[in-house]
Amino acid sequence: MCWNIAERRSRIRALAEGELKTLSELVEHLIAKVRARVEHPFRVIKRQFGHRKVRYRGLAKNDAQLNVLFALSNLWMARRQLLAMTGKVCLRTGKDGVFPQVTA
């Protein structure tokens, strides 16, 4: 198995201007694009939901917990689109802790 890891910026910068350098920059851009899409849900799970360590001993329970966390992560990342579809935007909580609804 061949793993594609990111090339060091200094090595790409050191290449002579030409086809090889532009191709290397394109490949690095594509790798970074995929990496960003893959790593973002992990950031949401760690920061928003506080998942640092596994909670259970068994694989089945940890698998179920991670499935729920990734489903919540998908909802978290799509929250703006979901709110836009309802036509309601939550600005901030009021003094009584209730979210005021503003229709667009």
Secondary structure as GFF3:
##gff-version 3
##sequence-region A 1 104
A	DSSP	alpha_helix	9	14	.	.	.	ID=ss1
A	DSSP	alpha_helix	19	47	.	.	.	ID=ss2
A	DSSP	alpha_helix	59	77	.	.	.	ID=ss3
A	DSSP	alpha_helix	79	86	.	.	.	ID=ss4
A	DSSP	beta_strand	88	90	.	.	.	ID=ss5
A	DSSP	beta_strand	101	103	.	.	.	ID=ss6
###
